[in-house]
Amino acid sequence: MDPSKTLGPSDQLAVFIFQVCQLIPVPSLSWPRSTFLIEDDTQFALLEQLFRPANLLFPFPHRYEIPVLKELIRRLESALLDPETQEVHGDLYARLSDLMAEPLTSESSNVLTKSHVTYAIPFKDISRDYMHLQKTLTLTESNSVISAVGTTGLRTWEAALRLTTWLSRSRIIRGKNIIELGAGTGLVSIICSKFLAARYVIASDGDSDVVNTLDSNIIRAGLIKVSAARKSIDSMQIRWGENTGDLMSPTQLANLGGSRNTNSGSGSWDLVLAADVTYDSDVIPLLARTIKDLLLAFPQLQVIMSATIRNEETFALFPQSFGT
């Protein structure tokens, strides 16, 4: 759905700003209508919120900001109906000139670079007015789909965004003890802990570099991971099919206590969450074994997964691993 066709001008602007903060590729951005875009107030708002580095806690990567700004200026110039009374804000040209004068990092260096990506969290009880959507989360992510060490876990994927949106519009997380498998950047786990009132969350991944990034993102979100009277979130390296027992250690179970889920007892996990973890046929049996082990230990456990189906045959391996 194109926001420019269904939303009012202020909401179009808010959606566009949120998308840029999320580093959405330029061809996929939802641009405000040209008649609104050319207005002085709109240009000033974009300049102040996106293109003045001094105003930004986390400035955009130049390789992203330049094409966004070029396309914005192109659209503004196309929207000029009366050059006598309308103009493109001079500071937009000045910002582009400054960016073009700076040396760009090489493509190979850019692959190794991490950026800050800000996500807006959609909640059911928030007004349709997107400008009132104040809950955001900034994560450190890799610029590359596959990192230099060969993991895909340093990027947030579409399935995680879909899962977070669904969870934020329900009450299933409140008061629960939660394990996320293949947590990646931690978007799902952190939102469950910070905004959805989970009792305790383990954000797990099999890659040590990913777990280190998880730790950074947890701290950036203002969540206390260590040295707290009662931790609300923790990270853990869980290699599927190998060390699932670490999730059932006396130390871990002591963190759980009694959840608000009336179907579970003290020291019990309530939910397993996973997003975009069924893309590799080699690891699907290991993932299934991990989930089976958890279900055997905690019969009341619920499992909620979100997946992008890239290959029907690969995706079919997951239910087959459970004999269905």
Secondary structure, 3 states (H helix, E strand, C coil): CCHHHHCCHHHHHHHHHHHHHCCCCHHHCCCCCHHHHCCHHHHHHHHHHHCCHHHCCCCCCHHHHHHHHHHHHHHHHHHCCCCCCCCCCHHHHHHHHHHHHCCCCCHHHHHHCEEEEEEECCCCCCCCCHHHCCCEEEEEEECCCCCCCCCCCCCCCHHHHHHHHHHHCCCCCCCCEEEEECCCCCHHHHHHHHCCCCCEEEEEECCHHHHHHHHHHHHHCCCCCCCCCCCCEEEEECCCCCCHHHHHCHHHHHHHCCCCCCCCCCCCCCEEEEECCCCCCCCHHHHHHHHHHHHHHCCCCEEEEECCCCCHHHHHHHHHHCCC
